Each structure stands twice: as structure tokens, then as C-alpha cells.
Amino acid sequence: MSGLNQSGEPEPDPVVVPDTGIDWARAVRAHQAVPVWVRLTFDDERPACTEKGFACAWTDQHVLVQVLWELSYYRRAREFWVHAGQVKRRVVERRWLDRSA
């Protein structure tokens, strides 16, 4: 359970790949997390949503993504294994490099 929504009901998690479906022998851990967009789908009637996150590990078919997950009154980082087709690389602008001291 990710938390409680405003009506006090449990907030559903997205549809994810269970850990038992991951080929751990072929999983590659990222030395530095890669910024990505991830499309999350749900079992209930909620529409799919695209969230920004980071790819932390991957296999040839799946990606372990970390996203900020909305709880009833705060957000926290959560990790989900999703299918690779749900993930696209994103660019993070480094605006702070152009700033003068």
C-alpha cells in the first residue's frame, strides 16, 4: 500500500513487474541513475500517467525506476520494476552550471 488518499482509502500501486519476474543474473545496476520518463498504468479506472524518475537498474526486458510517489500528505521515493517499453530517457538541464557566483 502506498498510503491513504483523501477519502481514507488505500492508494493503489501501479501495475508493476513482480520481483520474481526479474532475471537477477542479467540485471545491470546503474553506476549513476539515468533520468527517465515512465508511463505507469493502474488496475482500477484511473488513467495511465507519465512521471519523471530515474532508472536504477535494468535487464533486456525490464527497468527498475525510482519515482516520487504521492501519498496522502507527502511524497516519497518508491522503486518499481516496469517493462522497458514504458520508459523513455529524459534530459535534465544543468542550469546551475551557467550561473555566476
A tleap script that builds the chain and sets N, CA, C and O, in Angstrom:
source leaprc.protein.ff14SB
mol = sequence {
  NMET SER GLY LEU ASN GLN SER GLY GLU PRO
  GLU PRO ASP PRO VAL VAL VAL PRO ASP THR
  GLY ILE ASP TRP ALA ARG ALA VAL ARG ALA
  HIE GLN ALA VAL PRO VAL TRP VAL ARG LEU
  THR PHE ASP ASP GLU ARG PRO ALA CYS THR
  GLU LYS GLY PHE ALA CYS ALA TRP THR ASP
  GLN HIE VAL LEU VAL GLN VAL LEU TRP GLU
  LEU SER TYR TYR ARG ARG ALA ARG GLU PHE
  TRP VAL HIE ALA GLY GLN VAL LYS ARG ARG
  VAL VAL GLU ARG ARG TRP LEU ASP ARG SER
  CALA
}
set mol.1.N position { 0.834 -1.179 0.000 }
set mol.1.CA position { 0.000 0.000 0.000 }
set mol.1.C position { 0.879 1.242 0.000 }
set mol.1.O position { 1.842 1.321 0.763 }
set mol.2.N position { 0.562 2.197 -0.836 }
set mol.2.CA position { 1.378 3.397 -0.908 }
set mol.2.C position { 0.953 4.460 0.085 }
set mol.2.O position { 1.736 5.370 0.355 }
set mol.3.N position { -0.218 4.395 0.629 }
set mol.3.CA position { -0.683 5.403 1.570 }
set mol.3.C position { -2.185 5.507 1.537 }
set mol.3.O position { -2.862 4.633 0.994 }
set mol.4.N position { -2.710 6.562 2.110 }
set mol.4.CA position { -4.152 6.774 2.114 }
set mol.4.C position { -4.473 8.036 1.329 }
set mol.4.O position { -3.783 9.048 1.454 }
set mol.5.N position { -5.522 7.971 0.520 }
set mol.5.CA position { -5.941 9.171 -0.199 }
set mol.5.C position { -6.857 9.993 0.700 }
set mol.5.O position { -7.050 9.654 1.867 }
set mol.6.N position { -7.423 11.072 0.162 }
set mol.6.CA position { -8.212 11.982 0.991 }
set mol.6.C position { -9.471 11.331 1.558 }
set mol.6.O position { -9.964 11.762 2.601 }
set mol.7.N position { -9.994 10.320 0.904 }
set mol.7.CA position { -11.190 9.663 1.423 }
set mol.7.C position { -10.846 8.568 2.431 }
set mol.7.O position { -11.744 7.894 2.936 }
set mol.8.N position { -9.553 8.380 2.732 }
set mol.8.CA position { -9.151 7.378 3.709 }
set mol.8.C position { -8.989 5.986 3.133 }
set mol.8.O position { -8.718 5.039 3.871 }
set mol.9.N position { -9.151 5.845 1.822 }
set mol.9.CA position { -8.994 4.547 1.178 }
set mol.9.C position { -7.530 4.321 0.806 }
set mol.9.O position { -6.806 5.286 0.565 }
set mol.10.N position { -7.078 3.063 0.755 }
set mol.10.CA position { -5.700 2.813 0.332 }
set mol.10.C position { -5.465 3.305 -1.100 }
set mol.10.O position { -6.302 3.086 -1.975 }
set mol.11.N position { -4.353 3.955 -1.334 }
set mol.11.CA position { -3.973 4.431 -2.667 }
set mol.11.C position { -3.357 3.256 -3.425 }
set mol.11.O position { -2.381 2.677 -2.947 }
set mol.12.N position { -3.889 2.887 -4.582 }
set mol.12.CA position { -3.373 1.710 -5.284 }
set mol.12.C position { -2.001 1.965 -5.913 }
set mol.12.O position { -1.703 3.066 -6.376 }
set mol.13.N position { -1.188 0.929 -5.916 }
set mol.13.CA position { 0.100 0.984 -6.598 }
set mol.13.C position { -0.129 0.780 -8.092 }
set mol.13.O position { -1.156 0.230 -8.489 }
set mol.14.N position { 0.812 1.214 -8.921 }
set mol.14.CA position { 0.677 0.957 -10.352 }
set mol.14.C position { 0.897 -0.525 -10.657 }
set mol.14.O position { 1.369 -1.284 -9.811 }
set mol.15.N position { 0.547 -0.916 -11.874 }
set mol.15.CA position { 0.812 -2.277 -12.327 }
set mol.15.C position { 2.315 -2.385 -12.567 }
set mol.15.O position { 2.872 -1.620 -13.355 }
set mol.16.N position { 2.966 -3.317 -11.904 }
set mol.16.CA position { 4.420 -3.460 -11.999 }
set mol.16.C position { 4.784 -4.918 -12.265 }
set mol.16.O position { 3.939 -5.810 -12.182 }
set mol.17.N position { 6.036 -5.140 -12.582 }
set mol.17.CA position { 6.558 -6.491 -12.765 }
set mol.17.C position { 7.009 -6.987 -11.393 }
set mol.17.O position { 7.807 -6.316 -10.740 }
set mol.18.N position { 6.524 -8.134 -10.940 }
set mol.18.CA position { 6.944 -8.632 -9.624 }
set mol.18.C position { 8.430 -9.004 -9.624 }
set mol.18.O position { 8.993 -9.359 -10.660 }
set mol.19.N position { 9.044 -8.917 -8.461 }
set mol.19.CA position { 10.469 -9.261 -8.345 }
set mol.19.C position { 10.760 -10.670 -8.833 }
set mol.19.O position { 11.857 -10.937 -9.324 }
set mol.20.N position { 9.800 -11.573 -8.707 }
set mol.20.CA position { 10.008 -12.954 -9.161 }
set mol.20.C position { 10.108 -13.039 -10.683 }
set mol.20.O position { 10.606 -14.032 -11.213 }
set mol.21.N position { 9.640 -12.005 -11.394 }
set mol.21.CA position { 9.718 -11.996 -12.856 }
set mol.21.C position { 11.003 -11.397 -13.391 }
set mol.21.O position { 11.153 -11.255 -14.604 }
set mol.22.N position { 11.936 -11.040 -12.516 }
set mol.22.CA position { 13.182 -10.401 -12.922 }
set mol.22.C position { 14.300 -11.431 -12.980 }
set mol.22.O position { 14.471 -12.223 -12.053 }
set mol.23.N position { 15.051 -11.419 -14.059 }
set mol.23.CA position { 16.228 -12.286 -14.203 }
set mol.23.C position { 17.407 -11.570 -13.554 }
set mol.23.O position { 18.119 -10.812 -14.212 }
set mol.24.N position { 17.612 -11.815 -12.256 }
set mol.24.CA position { 18.622 -11.093 -11.479 }
set mol.24.C position { 20.035 -11.334 -11.993 }
set mol.24.O position { 20.903 -10.477 -11.825 }
set mol.25.N position { 20.281 -12.478 -12.613 }
set mol.25.CA position { 21.619 -12.764 -13.141 }
set mol.25.C position { 21.965 -11.833 -14.298 }
set mol.25.O position { 23.143 -11.591 -14.558 }
set mol.26.N position { 20.964 -11.309 -14.993 }
set mol.26.CA position { 21.204 -10.423 -16.134 }
set mol.26.C position { 20.937 -8.955 -15.815 }
set mol.26.O position { 21.062 -8.105 -16.697 }
set mol.27.N position { 20.576 -8.645 -14.587 }
set mol.27.CA position { 20.275 -7.265 -14.209 }
set mol.27.C position { 21.569 -6.455 -14.093 }
set mol.27.O position { 22.573 -6.927 -13.560 }
set mol.28.N position { 21.516 -5.240 -14.599 }
set mol.28.CA position { 22.657 -4.323 -14.541 }
set mol.28.C position { 22.260 -3.147 -13.662 }
set mol.28.O position { 21.241 -2.502 -13.908 }
set mol.29.N position { 23.055 -2.866 -12.643 }
set mol.29.CA position { 22.820 -1.716 -11.772 }
set mol.29.C position { 23.532 -0.511 -12.360 }
set mol.29.O position { 24.679 -0.613 -12.797 }
set mol.30.N position { 22.861 0.619 -12.372 }
set mol.30.CA position { 23.459 1.844 -12.898 }
set mol.30.C position { 24.470 2.393 -11.901 }
set mol.30.O position { 24.200 2.439 -10.701 }
set mol.31.N position { 25.628 2.807 -12.394 }
set mol.31.CA position { 26.621 3.465 -11.538 }
set mol.31.C position { 26.055 4.803 -11.057 }
set mol.31.O position { 26.228 5.194 -9.902 }
set mol.32.N position { 25.372 5.493 -11.978 }
set mol.32.CA position { 24.672 6.740 -11.668 }
set mol.32.C position { 23.293 6.635 -12.313 }
set mol.32.O position { 23.184 6.306 -13.495 }
set mol.33.N position { 22.252 6.911 -11.552 }
set mol.33.CA position { 20.880 6.774 -12.060 }
set mol.33.C position { 20.677 7.629 -13.313 }
set mol.33.O position { 21.199 8.740 -13.418 }
set mol.34.N position { 19.905 7.084 -14.259 }
set mol.34.CA position { 19.648 7.741 -15.532 }
set mol.34.C position { 18.266 8.401 -15.483 }
set mol.34.O position { 17.287 7.730 -15.156 }
set mol.35.N position { 18.157 9.709 -15.802 }
set mol.35.CA position { 16.841 10.361 -15.792 }
set mol.35.C position { 15.939 9.788 -16.887 }
set mol.35.O position { 16.360 9.643 -18.035 }
set mol.36.N position { 14.692 9.465 -16.521 }
set mol.36.CA position { 13.750 8.870 -17.472 }
set mol.36.C position { 12.343 9.414 -17.248 }
set mol.36.O position { 12.045 10.002 -16.208 }
set mol.37.N position { 11.492 9.208 -18.237 }
set mol.37.CA position { 10.041 9.349 -18.123 }
set mol.37.C position { 9.507 7.933 -18.044 }
set mol.37.O position { 9.944 7.072 -18.808 }
set mol.38.N position { 8.577 7.668 -17.146 }
set mol.38.CA position { 7.994 6.329 -17.037 }
set mol.38.C position { 6.475 6.449 -17.085 }
set mol.38.O position { 5.878 7.277 -16.396 }
set mol.39.N position { 5.872 5.616 -17.902 }
set mol.39.CA position { 4.409 5.579 -18.023 }
set mol.39.C position { 3.891 4.491 -17.104 }
set mol.39.O position { 4.186 3.311 -17.291 }
set mol.40.N position { 3.108 4.902 -16.100 }
set mol.40.CA position { 2.564 3.973 -15.116 }
set mol.40.C position { 1.092 3.721 -15.408 }
set mol.40.O position { 0.336 4.651 -15.690 }
set mol.41.N position { 0.699 2.468 -15.339 }
set mol.41.CA position { -0.698 2.086 -15.553 }
set mol.41.C position { -1.254 1.507 -14.252 }
set mol.41.O position { -0.503 1.092 -13.370 }
set mol.42.N position { -2.579 1.488 -14.152 }
set mol.42.CA position { -3.243 1.061 -12.921 }
set mol.42.C position { -4.336 0.044 -13.225 }
set mol.42.O position { -4.884 0.022 -14.327 }
set mol.43.N position { -4.650 -0.800 -12.241 }
set mol.43.CA position { -5.700 -1.813 -12.387 }
set mol.43.C position { -7.099 -1.225 -12.258 }
set mol.43.O position { -8.052 -1.758 -12.826 }
set mol.44.N position { -7.227 -0.129 -11.515 }
set mol.44.CA position { -8.551 0.464 -11.331 }
set mol.44.C position { -8.866 1.381 -12.519 }
set mol.44.O position { -8.195 1.294 -13.547 }
set mol.45.N position { -9.826 2.220 -12.405 }
set mol.45.CA position { -10.277 3.053 -13.529 }
set mol.45.C position { -9.439 4.307 -13.739 }
set mol.45.O position { -9.737 5.104 -14.629 }
set mol.46.N position { -8.395 4.496 -12.935 }
set mol.46.CA position { -7.556 5.680 -13.117 }
set mol.46.C position { -6.811 5.594 -14.440 }
set mol.46.O position { -6.384 4.512 -14.842 }
set mol.47.N position { -6.651 6.730 -15.123 }
set mol.47.CA position { -5.904 6.715 -16.382 }
set mol.47.C position { -4.408 6.536 -16.125 }
set mol.47.O position { -3.917 6.830 -15.035 }
set mol.48.N position { -3.700 6.058 -17.128 }
set mol.48.CA position { -2.248 5.938 -17.034 }
set mol.48.C position { -1.649 7.329 -16.879 }
set mol.48.O position { -2.231 8.311 -17.339 }
set mol.49.N position { -0.502 7.417 -16.239 }
set mol.49.CA position { 0.151 8.713 -16.068 }
set mol.49.C position { 1.638 8.563 -16.378 }
set mol.49.O position { 2.208 7.480 -16.245 }
set mol.50.N position { 2.245 9.652 -16.787 }
set mol.50.CA position { 3.678 9.677 -17.060 }
set mol.50.C position { 4.350 10.487 -15.963 }
set mol.50.O position { 3.974 11.630 -15.702 }
set mol.51.N position { 5.336 9.893 -15.328 }
set mol.51.CA position { 6.048 10.522 -14.220 }
set mol.51.C position { 7.525 10.626 -14.560 }
set mol.51.O position { 8.058 9.807 -15.309 }
set mol.52.N position { 8.189 11.646 -14.001 }
set mol.52.CA position { 9.626 11.673 -14.151 }
set mol.52.C position { 10.231 10.845 -13.043 }
set mol.52.O position { 9.715 10.780 -11.928 }
set mol.53.N position { 11.342 10.215 -13.382 }
set mol.53.CA position { 12.005 9.367 -12.414 }
set mol.53.C position { 13.416 9.065 -12.860 }
set mol.53.O position { 13.981 9.757 -13.707 }
set mol.54.N position { 13.976 8.023 -12.278 }
set mol.54.CA position { 15.342 7.624 -12.595 }
set mol.54.C position { 15.391 6.114 -12.773 }
set mol.54.O position { 14.770 5.370 -12.014 }
set mol.55.N position { 16.134 5.667 -13.782 }
set mol.55.CA position { 16.374 4.244 -13.985 }
set mol.55.C position { 17.556 3.851 -13.113 }
set mol.55.O position { 18.645 4.410 -13.240 }
set mol.56.N position { 17.339 2.893 -12.234 }
set mol.56.CA position { 18.378 2.471 -11.293 }
set mol.56.C position { 19.026 1.156 -11.695 }
set mol.56.O position { 20.172 0.885 -11.334 }
set mol.57.N position { 18.289 0.334 -12.445 }
set mol.57.CA position { 18.787 -0.964 -12.908 }
set mol.57.C position { 17.934 -1.399 -14.086 }
set mol.57.O position { 16.848 -0.860 -14.301 }
set mol.58.N position { 18.422 -2.382 -14.859 }
set mol.58.CA position { 17.647 -2.860 -15.995 }
set mol.58.C position { 18.123 -4.232 -16.430 }
set mol.58.O position { 19.239 -4.661 -16.137 }
set mol.59.N position { 17.233 -4.899 -17.139 }
set mol.59.CA position { 17.546 -6.141 -17.850 }
set mol.59.C position { 17.207 -5.866 -19.305 }
set mol.59.O position { 16.938 -4.722 -19.670 }
set mol.60.N position { 17.215 -6.900 -20.142 }
set mol.60.CA position { 16.855 -6.685 -21.543 }
set mol.60.C position { 15.367 -6.400 -21.725 }
set mol.60.O position { 14.974 -5.882 -22.770 }
set mol.61.N position { 14.515 -6.725 -20.727 }
set mol.61.CA position { 13.073 -6.532 -20.854 }
set mol.61.C position { 12.457 -5.598 -19.814 }
set mol.61.O position { 11.343 -5.113 -20.011 }
set mol.62.N position { 13.157 -5.339 -18.718 }
set mol.62.CA position { 12.574 -4.585 -17.608 }
set mol.62.C position { 13.522 -3.508 -17.098 }
set mol.62.O position { 14.738 -3.592 -17.268 }
set mol.63.N position { 12.931 -2.487 -16.463 }
set mol.63.CA position { 13.710 -1.388 -15.887 }
set mol.63.C position { 13.216 -1.132 -14.467 }
set mol.63.O position { 12.012 -1.080 -14.215 }
set mol.64.N position { 14.167 -0.971 -13.539 }
set mol.64.CA position { 13.837 -0.589 -12.174 }
set mol.64.C position { 13.865 0.928 -12.119 }
set mol.64.O position { 14.927 1.538 -12.242 }
set mol.65.N position { 12.693 1.544 -11.934 }
set mol.65.CA position { 12.606 3.002 -11.903 }
set mol.65.C position { 12.310 3.471 -10.486 }
set mol.65.O position { 11.642 2.788 -9.709 }
set mol.66.N position { 12.820 4.648 -10.174 }
set mol.66.CA position { 12.530 5.302 -8.903 }
set mol.66.C position { 11.754 6.564 -9.214 }
set mol.66.O position { 12.212 7.397 -9.995 }
set mol.67.N position { 10.583 6.716 -8.611 }
set mol.67.CA position { 9.745 7.894 -8.827 }
set mol.67.C position { 9.320 8.454 -7.471 }
set mol.67.O position { 9.321 7.745 -6.465 }
set mol.68.N position { 8.956 9.740 -7.461 }
set mol.68.CA position { 8.353 10.316 -6.268 }
set mol.68.C position { 6.887 9.913 -6.267 }
set mol.68.O position { 6.154 10.220 -7.207 }
set mol.69.N position { 6.462 9.233 -5.223 }
set mol.69.CA position { 5.111 8.684 -5.153 }
set mol.69.C position { 4.277 9.510 -4.196 }
set mol.69.O position { 4.660 9.726 -3.046 }
set mol.70.N position { 3.137 9.970 -4.677 }
set mol.70.CA position { 2.242 10.823 -3.888 }
set mol.70.C position { 1.517 9.992 -2.836 }
set mol.70.O position { 0.847 9.008 -3.150 }
set mol.71.N position { 1.665 10.403 -1.597 }
set mol.71.CA position { 0.908 9.790 -0.518 }
set mol.71.C position { -0.163 10.783 -0.093 }
set mol.71.O position { -0.336 11.808 -0.751 }
set mol.72.N position { -0.872 10.517 0.965 }
set mol.72.CA position { -1.982 11.394 1.336 }
set mol.72.C position { -1.522 12.802 1.681 }
set mol.72.O position { -2.247 13.759 1.409 }
set mol.73.N position { -0.349 12.960 2.268 }
set mol.73.CA position { 0.080 14.294 2.671 }
set mol.73.C position { 1.556 14.573 2.388 }
set mol.73.O position { 2.064 15.617 2.798 }
set mol.74.N position { 2.242 13.693 1.715 }
set mol.74.CA position { 3.633 13.926 1.349 }
set mol.74.C position { 4.018 13.018 0.169 }
set mol.74.O position { 3.241 12.158 -0.245 }
set mol.75.N position { 5.221 13.225 -0.356 }
set mol.75.CA position { 5.735 12.384 -1.440 }
set mol.75.C position { 7.011 11.702 -0.966 }
set mol.75.O position { 7.785 12.272 -0.196 }
set mol.76.N position { 7.220 10.488 -1.429 }
set mol.76.CA position { 8.461 9.791 -1.106 }
set mol.76.C position { 8.897 8.963 -2.303 }
set mol.76.O position { 8.092 8.639 -3.176 }
set mol.77.N position { 10.159 8.630 -2.332 }
set mol.77.CA position { 10.698 7.839 -3.446 }
set mol.77.C position { 10.255 6.389 -3.309 }
set mol.77.O position { 10.322 5.798 -2.231 }
set mol.78.N position { 9.800 5.831 -4.427 }
set mol.78.CA position { 9.430 4.411 -4.497 }
set mol.78.C position { 10.109 3.808 -5.708 }
set mol.78.O position { 10.344 4.506 -6.694 }
set mol.79.N position { 10.424 2.543 -5.656 }
set mol.79.CA position { 11.025 1.844 -6.785 }
set mol.79.C position { 10.065 0.789 -7.301 }
set mol.79.O position { 9.451 0.053 -6.529 }
set mol.80.N position { 9.943 0.726 -8.643 }
set mol.80.CA position { 9.077 -0.235 -9.315 }
set mol.80.C position { 9.816 -0.841 -10.499 }
set mol.80.O position { 10.524 -0.132 -11.215 }
set mol.81.N position { 9.659 -2.135 -10.713 }
set mol.81.CA position { 10.115 -2.764 -11.949 }
set mol.81.C position { 8.981 -2.631 -12.966 }
set mol.81.O position { 7.844 -3.005 -12.679 }
set mol.82.N position { 9.285 -2.105 -14.144 }
set mol.82.CA position { 8.298 -1.952 -15.214 }
set mol.82.C position { 8.884 -2.510 -16.507 }
set mol.82.O position { 10.086 -2.761 -16.595 }
set mol.83.N position { 8.034 -2.701 -17.500 }
set mol.83.CA position { 8.506 -3.155 -18.814 }
set mol.83.C position { 9.306 -2.038 -19.482 }
set mol.83.O position { 8.981 -0.860 -19.335 }
set mol.84.N position { 10.336 -2.409 -20.204 }
set mol.84.CA position { 11.230 -1.426 -20.832 }
set mol.84.C position { 10.483 -0.486 -21.779 }
set mol.84.O position { 10.884 0.668 -21.930 }
set mol.85.N position { 9.419 -0.945 -22.413 }
set mol.85.CA position { 8.635 -0.109 -23.320 }
set mol.85.C position { 7.907 1.038 -22.635 }
set mol.85.O position { 7.413 1.946 -23.305 }
set mol.86.N position { 7.833 1.007 -21.313 }
set mol.86.CA position { 7.165 2.070 -20.559 }
set mol.86.C position { 8.122 3.199 -20.182 }
set mol.86.O position { 7.708 4.174 -19.555 }
set mol.87.N position { 9.389 3.077 -20.554 }
set mol.87.CA position { 10.413 4.020 -20.106 }
set mol.87.C position { 11.069 4.709 -21.299 }
set mol.87.O position { 11.417 4.064 -22.289 }
set mol.88.N position { 11.232 6.038 -21.192 }
set mol.88.CA position { 11.951 6.823 -22.197 }
set mol.88.C position { 12.948 7.720 -21.486 }
set mol.88.O position { 12.668 8.250 -20.411 }
set mol.89.N position { 14.093 7.880 -22.084 }
set mol.89.CA position { 15.132 8.723 -21.489 }
set mol.89.C position { 14.704 10.185 -21.521 }
set mol.89.O position { 14.048 10.617 -22.469 }
set mol.90.N position { 15.061 10.941 -20.510 }
set mol.90.CA position { 14.786 12.379 -20.489 }
set mol.90.C position { 16.081 13.132 -20.234 }
set mol.90.O position { 17.058 12.570 -19.738 }
set mol.91.N position { 16.072 14.410 -20.583 }
set mol.91.CA position { 17.251 15.247 -20.407 }
set mol.91.C position { 17.010 16.178 -19.227 }
set mol.91.O position { 15.972 16.833 -19.141 }
set mol.92.N position { 17.968 16.230 -18.331 }
set mol.92.CA position { 17.905 17.143 -17.203 }
set mol.92.C position { 18.832 18.311 -17.521 }
set mol.92.O position { 20.037 18.138 -17.701 }
set mol.93.N position { 18.245 19.500 -17.586 }
set mol.93.CA position { 19.051 20.691 -17.882 }
set mol.93.C position { 19.885 21.055 -16.666 }
set mol.93.O position { 19.405 21.036 -15.532 }
set mol.94.N position { 21.106 21.376 -16.915 }
set mol.94.CA position { 22.004 21.760 -15.825 }
set mol.94.C position { 22.133 23.276 -15.791 }
set mol.94.O position { 23.191 23.831 -16.086 }
set mol.95.N position { 21.055 23.924 -15.432 }
set mol.95.CA position { 21.021 25.384 -15.410 }
set mol.95.C position { 22.007 25.977 -14.411 }
set mol.95.O position { 22.535 27.070 -14.618 }
set mol.96.N position { 22.245 25.263 -13.349 }
set mol.96.CA position { 23.136 25.778 -12.317 }
set mol.96.C position { 24.560 25.948 -12.805 }
set mol.96.O position { 25.315 26.712 -12.204 }
set mol.97.N position { 24.960 25.262 -13.878 }
set mol.97.CA position { 26.307 25.412 -14.409 }
set mol.97.C position { 26.518 26.784 -15.050 }
set mol.97.O position { 27.640 27.290 -15.081 }
set mol.98.N position { 25.450 27.380 -15.556 }
set mol.98.CA position { 25.548 28.663 -16.243 }
set mol.98.C position { 25.468 29.856 -15.294 }
set mol.98.O position { 25.657 30.994 -15.723 }
set mol.99.N position { 25.197 29.623 -14.043 }
set mol.99.CA position { 25.039 30.727 -13.091 }
set mol.99.C position { 26.402 31.229 -12.623 }
set mol.99.O position { 27.336 30.455 -12.413 }
set mol.100.N position { 26.483 32.536 -12.469 }
set mol.100.CA position { 27.724 33.096 -11.944 }
set mol.100.C position { 27.620 33.181 -10.423 }
set mol.100.O position { 26.528 33.330 -9.874 }
set mol.101.N position { 28.742 33.087 -9.765 }
set mol.101.CA position { 28.752 33.061 -8.298 }
set mol.101.C position { 28.451 34.377 -7.664 }
set mol.101.O position { 28.430 34.482 -6.438 }
savepdb mol mol.pdb
quit
